[in-house]
């Protein structure tokens, strides 16, 4: 929680915009970027919750490829996940052309 806020604060001060942001400090995200798509791994370290992921780029398509959390919806650059306590999800997200 606090460590994530420190990292985001440092990035902001340096003018760095994270590729993806979460709306909770009880989860973490790891992104593996490709030319047209990314693999995103999200781990919920807290209790049951909906997690919203904000992507810097618009998303053209998305597919869950693993984990015990559920992909509820996505629109433009926002992804919504239902994450049980201590869960994870892995998905592949294709960026819109020109993003």
PEQUI-V920880 format. One record per residue. RES is the residue in three letters. SS is DSSP state (helix for helix, strand for strand, loop for the rest). PHI is phi in whole degrees, -180 to 180 (none if undefined). PSI is psi in degrees with one decimal (* if undefined). Layout:
# PEQUI-V920880
res=[RES RES]
ss=[SS SS]
phi=[PHI PHI]
psi=[PSI PSI]
This chain:
# PEQUI-V920880
res=[UNK UNK UNK UNK UNK UNK UNK UNK UNK UNK UNK UNK UNK UNK UNK UNK UNK UNK UNK UNK UNK UNK UNK UNK UNK UNK UNK UNK UNK UNK UNK UNK UNK UNK UNK UNK UNK UNK UNK UNK UNK UNK UNK UNK UNK UNK UNK UNK UNK UNK UNK UNK UNK UNK UNK UNK UNK UNK UNK UNK UNK UNK UNK UNK UNK UNK UNK UNK UNK UNK UNK UNK UNK UNK UNK UNK UNK UNK UNK UNK UNK UNK UNK UNK UNK UNK UNK UNK UNK UNK UNK UNK UNK UNK UNK UNK UNK UNK UNK]
ss=[loop helix helix helix helix helix helix helix helix helix helix helix helix loop loop loop loop loop loop strand strand strand loop loop loop loop strand strand strand strand strand strand strand loop loop loop strand strand strand strand strand strand strand strand loop loop loop loop strand strand strand strand strand strand strand loop loop loop strand strand strand strand strand strand strand strand strand loop loop strand strand strand strand strand strand loop loop strand strand strand strand strand strand loop loop loop loop strand strand strand strand strand strand strand strand loop loop loop loop]
phi=[none -66 -63 -63 -63 -65 -61 -65 -65 -63 -60 -61 -62 -88 77 -100 -101 -58 -65 -137 -125 -105 -93 -140 -93 -91 -130 -131 -132 -127 -121 -113 -89 -112 -69 -119 -144 -130 -100 -116 -118 -121 -118 -95 -91 -105 -79 -56 -166 -87 -118 -108 -108 -106 -94 -65 -107 -71 -106 -86 -158 -149 -144 -72 -122 176 101 -105 -86 -115 -83 -85 -165 -151 -154 54 -123 -116 -115 -115 -125 -99 -115 -63 -54 52 -118 -149 -146 -126 -143 -107 -122 -94 -78 -67 -61 84 -81]
psi=[-67.1 -38.9 -41.0 -41.4 -38.5 -46.2 -44.3 -37.4 -43.6 -45.5 -43.8 -44.7 -31.8 -0.4 23.2 126.4 115.7 144.4 -38.4 140.1 143.9 153.4 13.9 147.9 -0.3 5.3 159.8 157.4 141.0 131.7 132.5 109.0 134.8 -173.4 -43.0 -14.2 163.2 149.0 126.7 132.2 122.4 128.2 125.0 115.0 -6.0 -156.8 -179.2 135.4 158.1 134.6 133.1 128.7 125.7 118.9 144.5 -29.9 153.4 147.8 127.9 -38.7 159.4 145.3 126.7 134.1 -1.6 170.7 169.6 0.0 164.3 138.0 111.6 -46.5 164.4 145.8 130.7 -101.1 17.0 128.7 133.6 129.9 139.9 112.1 110.3 166.8 132.1 51.8 177.3 161.1 145.4 129.0 161.5 126.3 125.7 127.6 147.9 147.0 138.5 5.6 *]
